[in-house]
Amino acid sequence: MRIPAHRLLAIVLLVFAAQAFSQSTRDERPLRWHFDVGYSFTTGTTSDYLDDGWTIGGGLSWQPRQNVPITLLAEVNFSSFDATDNLIRLANLQENSVRIDEGDADLWSFNVNGVYKVPFSERVRGYFTAGIGEYHRKVEFSQTVLVSGFFCDPWWGFCYPGAFPGQAIVNETSTWRFAWNAGFGVEFPLDYGAWFIDARYHRMETSEPTEFVPIQVGFRF
């Protein structure tokens, strides 16, 4: 699944618009939840096998002392990528019994990060972050097949049996591996929380490293 560049730009502009109308915050809670969504770029050799994808996630941050610009962050993210034509071709070379038509990879990341914040103004803060985690990657290959079922016509209100194209999983692999990440971001405080946007490099230590860079827009509350 690809997100057009103009839609990604629109999301970024919305974040900047939100901070333009915000007021400075005096919220000094040590614990904060967050959620985020974003577009994920594959990089390195990973881009030979997986197309760019999307990511969604959330987590909890802890800043025990407001006068110390260091925060501890725990988070969970899910990312999804489609297989490239090159990976489909390689999979078909190894699979003689069936033909593979599609493939995808799902990746769960569980991270613990340190965050160092740099105040630019009352309305804008920058931050650097780095951490380690355990990632789970699952790769599936599928074949287009005819599946029997029922089709219901929404206009005439009746259903009839038939055969329809669907996807059947023909091969699947999954693995857990150590991973690390590092990146930077910008945060825009509000009276009731903060918007943020960040970019991070992730490297999962599979036999051939799985590398990707998500650009995430999120909200802390």
C-alpha positions as a Markdown table, in Angstrom:
| # | Residue | x | y | z |
|---|---|---|---|---|
| 1 | Met | 0.0 | 0.0 | 0.0 |
| 2 | Arg | 1.5 | 3.3 | -1.1 |
| 3 | Ile | 0.5 | 6.7 | 0.3 |
| 4 | Pro | 0.7 | 9.5 | -2.3 |
| 5 | Ala | 3.3 | 12.1 | -1.5 |
| 6 | His | 0.7 | 14.9 | -1.5 |
| 7 | Arg | -1.4 | 13.2 | 1.2 |
| 8 | Leu | 1.7 | 12.8 | 3.4 |
| 9 | Leu | 2.5 | 16.5 | 2.9 |
| 10 | Ala | -1.0 | 17.4 | 3.9 |
| 11 | Ile | -0.6 | 15.5 | 7.1 |
| 12 | Val | 2.6 | 17.3 | 7.9 |
| 13 | Leu | 1.0 | 20.7 | 7.2 |
| 14 | Leu | -1.9 | 19.9 | 9.5 |
| 15 | Val | 0.6 | 19.3 | 12.3 |
| 16 | Phe | 2.2 | 22.7 | 11.8 |
| 17 | Ala | -1.2 | 24.3 | 11.6 |
| 18 | Ala | -2.2 | 22.8 | 14.9 |
| 19 | Gln | 0.9 | 24.2 | 16.7 |
| 20 | Ala | 0.3 | 27.6 | 15.1 |
| 21 | Phe | -3.0 | 28.0 | 17.0 |
| 22 | Ser | -1.7 | 26.3 | 20.2 |
| 23 | Gln | -0.8 | 27.9 | 23.5 |
| 24 | Ser | 2.2 | 27.1 | 25.7 |
| 25 | Thr | 1.6 | 24.2 | 28.1 |
| 26 | Arg | 2.2 | 23.9 | 31.8 |
| 27 | Asp | 1.2 | 20.2 | 32.0 |
| 28 | Glu | 3.7 | 18.5 | 34.2 |
| 29 | Arg | 2.4 | 15.0 | 34.3 |
| 30 | Pro | 5.3 | 12.5 | 34.5 |
| 31 | Leu | 3.4 | 9.8 | 32.5 |
| 32 | Arg | 1.9 | 10.3 | 29.0 |
| 33 | Trp | 0.3 | 8.1 | 26.4 |
| 34 | His | 0.7 | 8.6 | 22.7 |
| 35 | Phe | -0.5 | 7.2 | 19.4 |
| 36 | Asp | 1.0 | 7.7 | 15.9 |
| 37 | Val | 0.6 | 6.8 | 12.2 |
| 38 | Gly | 2.9 | 7.2 | 9.3 |
| 39 | Tyr | 4.5 | 6.2 | 6.1 |
| 40 | Ser | 7.4 | 3.8 | 6.2 |
| 41 | Phe | 10.3 | 3.8 | 3.7 |
| 42 | Thr | 12.3 | 0.7 | 3.2 |
| 43 | Thr | 16.1 | 1.3 | 2.8 |
| 44 | Gly | 19.3 | -0.7 | 2.2 |
| 45 | Thr | 18.9 | -4.1 | 0.7 |
| 46 | Thr | 15.4 | -4.3 | 2.3 |
| 47 | Ser | 14.1 | -2.0 | -0.5 |
| 48 | Asp | 15.1 | -4.8 | -3.0 |
| 49 | Tyr | 12.5 | -7.1 | -1.4 |
| 50 | Leu | 9.9 | -4.9 | 0.2 |
| 51 | Asp | 8.1 | -1.8 | -1.1 |
| 52 | Asp | 7.4 | 1.2 | 1.2 |
| 53 | Gly | 4.5 | 0.7 | 3.5 |
| 54 | Trp | 2.7 | 2.2 | 6.5 |
| 55 | Thr | 2.9 | 2.1 | 10.3 |
| 56 | Ile | 0.7 | 2.6 | 13.3 |
| 57 | Gly | 1.4 | 2.4 | 17.0 |
| 58 | Gly | 1.4 | 3.8 | 20.5 |
| 59 | Gly | 3.2 | 3.8 | 23.8 |
| 60 | Leu | 3.9 | 5.4 | 27.1 |
| 61 | Ser | 6.5 | 8.0 | 28.1 |
| 62 | Trp | 7.9 | 8.8 | 31.6 |
| 63 | Gln | 9.6 | 12.0 | 32.6 |
| 64 | Pro | 10.1 | 11.8 | 36.3 |
| 65 | Arg | 11.5 | 15.4 | 36.6 |
| 66 | Gln | 10.4 | 18.3 | 34.5 |
| 67 | Asn | 13.7 | 20.2 | 34.9 |
| 68 | Val | 15.6 | 17.2 | 33.4 |
| 69 | Pro | 15.2 | 17.0 | 29.6 |
| 70 | Ile | 15.4 | 13.2 | 29.5 |
| 71 | Thr | 12.3 | 10.9 | 29.0 |
| 72 | Leu | 12.0 | 7.1 | 28.9 |
| 73 | Leu | 9.7 | 5.8 | 26.2 |
| 74 | Ala | 8.1 | 2.3 | 25.8 |
| 75 | Glu | 6.2 | 1.7 | 22.6 |
| 76 | Val | 4.6 | -0.9 | 20.3 |
| 77 | Asn | 4.3 | -0.3 | 16.5 |
| 78 | Phe | 2.9 | -2.4 | 13.6 |
| 79 | Ser | 4.2 | -1.9 | 10.1 |
| 80 | Ser | 3.1 | -3.5 | 6.9 |
| 81 | Phe | 4.9 | -3.8 | 3.5 |
| 82 | Asp | 4.1 | -5.3 | 0.1 |
| 83 | Ala | 6.7 | -7.6 | -1.6 |
| 84 | Thr | 8.5 | -6.3 | -4.6 |
| 85 | Asp | 8.3 | -7.9 | -8.0 |
| 86 | Asn | 11.9 | -9.0 | -7.4 |
| 87 | Leu | 11.0 | -10.9 | -4.2 |
| 88 | Ile | 8.0 | -12.6 | -5.9 |
| 89 | Arg | 10.3 | -13.7 | -8.7 |
| 90 | Leu | 12.8 | -15.1 | -6.3 |
| 91 | Ala | 10.1 | -16.9 | -4.3 |
| 92 | Asn | 8.8 | -18.5 | -7.5 |
| 93 | Leu | 12.3 | -19.8 | -8.4 |
| 94 | Gln | 12.3 | -21.6 | -5.0 |
| 95 | Glu | 8.7 | -22.9 | -5.2 |
| 96 | Asn | 8.1 | -25.5 | -7.9 |
| 97 | Ser | 4.7 | -26.8 | -6.9 |
| 98 | Val | 2.6 | -23.6 | -7.0 |
| 99 | Arg | 2.8 | -20.2 | -8.6 |
| 100 | Ile | 3.2 | -17.2 | -6.2 |
| 101 | Asp | 1.3 | -14.1 | -7.2 |
| 102 | Glu | 1.6 | -11.8 | -4.2 |
| 103 | Gly | 3.5 | -11.3 | -1.0 |
| 104 | Asp | 3.7 | -9.1 | 2.0 |
| 105 | Ala | 5.5 | -8.6 | 5.3 |
| 106 | Asp | 4.1 | -7.6 | 8.7 |
| 107 | Leu | 6.4 | -6.4 | 11.4 |
| 108 | Trp | 5.7 | -5.8 | 15.1 |
| 109 | Ser | 8.2 | -3.7 | 17.0 |
| 110 | Phe | 8.6 | -3.5 | 20.8 |
| 111 | Asn | 11.0 | -0.7 | 21.8 |
| 112 | Val | 12.4 | 1.0 | 24.9 |
| 113 | Asn | 14.0 | 4.4 | 24.0 |
| 114 | Gly | 15.7 | 7.2 | 25.7 |
| 115 | Val | 14.5 | 10.7 | 24.5 |
| 116 | Tyr | 16.5 | 13.9 | 25.0 |
| 117 | Lys | 14.5 | 17.1 | 24.4 |
| 118 | Val | 15.8 | 20.5 | 23.2 |
| 119 | Pro | 13.5 | 23.5 | 23.7 |
| 120 | Phe | 13.4 | 25.8 | 20.7 |
| 121 | Ser | 10.6 | 28.0 | 22.1 |
| 122 | Glu | 7.5 | 27.7 | 24.3 |
| 123 | Arg | 5.6 | 26.3 | 21.4 |
| 124 | Val | 8.3 | 24.1 | 19.7 |
| 125 | Arg | 10.6 | 21.4 | 21.1 |
| 126 | Gly | 13.0 | 19.2 | 19.3 |
| 127 | Tyr | 14.2 | 15.8 | 20.5 |
| 128 | Phe | 16.7 | 13.0 | 19.8 |
| 129 | Thr | 15.8 | 9.4 | 20.5 |
| 130 | Ala | 17.5 | 6.1 | 20.4 |
| 131 | Gly | 16.8 | 2.6 | 21.8 |
| 132 | Ile | 16.6 | -1.1 | 21.5 |
| 133 | Gly | 13.9 | -3.7 | 21.2 |
| 134 | Glu | 12.6 | -7.0 | 20.0 |
| 135 | Tyr | 10.9 | -7.2 | 16.6 |
| 136 | His | 8.7 | -9.9 | 15.0 |
| 137 | Arg | 8.6 | -10.2 | 11.2 |
| 138 | Lys | 6.2 | -12.4 | 9.3 |
| 139 | Val | 6.5 | -12.8 | 5.5 |
| 140 | Glu | 3.6 | -14.4 | 3.6 |
| 141 | Phe | 3.3 | -15.5 | -0.1 |
| 142 | Ser | 0.0 | -16.2 | -1.7 |
| 143 | Gln | -1.6 | -17.5 | -4.9 |
| 144 | Thr | -4.7 | -16.2 | -6.6 |
| 145 | Val | -7.3 | -19.0 | -6.6 |
| 146 | Leu | -11.1 | -19.3 | -7.1 |
| 147 | Val | -13.0 | -19.5 | -3.9 |
| 148 | Ser | -16.6 | -20.7 | -3.7 |
| 149 | Gly | -19.1 | -18.5 | -1.9 |
| 150 | Phe | -22.1 | -16.3 | -2.2 |
| 151 | Phe | -22.5 | -13.0 | -3.9 |
| 152 | Cys | -25.1 | -10.6 | -2.6 |
| 153 | Asp | -26.4 | -7.9 | -4.9 |
| 154 | Pro | -27.0 | -4.7 | -2.9 |
| 155 | Trp | -29.4 | -3.2 | -5.4 |
| 156 | Trp | -31.7 | -6.2 | -5.9 |
| 157 | Gly | -31.3 | -7.7 | -2.5 |
| 158 | Phe | -30.7 | -11.4 | -3.4 |
| 159 | Cys | -27.7 | -13.7 | -3.1 |
| 160 | Tyr | -26.5 | -16.5 | -5.3 |
| 161 | Pro | -23.6 | -19.0 | -5.2 |
| 162 | Gly | -20.5 | -18.7 | -7.3 |
| 163 | Ala | -16.7 | -18.8 | -7.5 |
| 164 | Phe | -14.7 | -15.7 | -6.9 |
| 165 | Pro | -11.0 | -14.9 | -7.0 |
| 166 | Gly | -9.2 | -14.9 | -3.6 |
| 167 | Gln | -5.8 | -15.4 | -2.1 |
| 168 | Ala | -4.5 | -18.6 | -0.6 |
| 169 | Ile | -1.4 | -18.6 | 1.6 |
| 170 | Val | 1.2 | -21.0 | 0.1 |
| 171 | Asn | 4.3 | -20.1 | 2.1 |
| 172 | Glu | 5.0 | -18.3 | 5.4 |
| 173 | Thr | 8.0 | -17.5 | 7.5 |
| 174 | Ser | 8.3 | -15.6 | 10.8 |
| 175 | Thr | 11.1 | -14.7 | 13.2 |
| 176 | Trp | 11.9 | -12.7 | 16.4 |
| 177 | Arg | 15.1 | -10.7 | 16.4 |
| 178 | Phe | 16.9 | -8.0 | 18.4 |
| 179 | Ala | 16.7 | -4.5 | 16.8 |
| 180 | Trp | 17.7 | -0.9 | 17.4 |
| 181 | Asn | 16.5 | 2.5 | 16.3 |
| 182 | Ala | 17.6 | 6.1 | 16.3 |
| 183 | Gly | 16.2 | 9.4 | 15.1 |
| 184 | Phe | 14.9 | 12.8 | 15.8 |
| 185 | Gly | 11.6 | 14.7 | 15.9 |
| 186 | Val | 9.8 | 18.0 | 16.6 |
| 187 | Glu | 7.0 | 18.4 | 19.2 |
| 188 | Phe | 4.4 | 21.1 | 19.4 |
| 189 | Pro | 2.9 | 21.5 | 23.0 |
| 190 | Leu | -0.8 | 22.2 | 23.5 |
| 191 | Asp | -2.7 | 22.9 | 26.7 |
| 192 | Tyr | -4.0 | 19.3 | 26.6 |
| 193 | Gly | -1.1 | 17.4 | 25.1 |
| 194 | Ala | 1.3 | 17.7 | 22.2 |
| 195 | Trp | 1.5 | 16.9 | 18.5 |
| 196 | Phe | 4.7 | 15.5 | 17.2 |
| 197 | Ile | 6.4 | 14.4 | 14.0 |
| 198 | Asp | 9.5 | 12.3 | 13.9 |
| 199 | Ala | 11.7 | 10.1 | 11.7 |
| 200 | Arg | 13.7 | 7.1 | 12.8 |
| 201 | Tyr | 16.0 | 4.5 | 11.3 |
| 202 | His | 15.1 | 1.0 | 12.4 |
| 203 | Arg | 17.4 | -2.0 | 11.9 |
| 204 | Met | 16.2 | -5.6 | 12.7 |
| 205 | Glu | 19.1 | -8.0 | 12.9 |
| 206 | Thr | 17.8 | -10.7 | 10.6 |
| 207 | Ser | 20.3 | -12.7 | 8.5 |
| 208 | Glu | 20.1 | -9.9 | 6.0 |
| 209 | Pro | 19.2 | -6.8 | 8.1 |
| 210 | Thr | 15.6 | -5.5 | 7.8 |
| 211 | Glu | 15.9 | -1.7 | 7.5 |
| 212 | Phe | 13.2 | 0.9 | 7.3 |
| 213 | Val | 12.6 | 4.6 | 8.2 |
| 214 | Pro | 9.1 | 5.5 | 9.2 |
| 215 | Ile | 8.0 | 9.1 | 9.3 |
| 216 | Gln | 5.3 | 9.3 | 12.0 |
| 217 | Val | 2.8 | 11.9 | 13.0 |
| 218 | Gly | 1.3 | 11.5 | 16.5 |
| 219 | Phe | -0.3 | 13.0 | 19.6 |
| 220 | Arg | 0.8 | 12.8 | 23.2 |
| 221 | Phe | -1.8 | 13.1 | 26.0 |
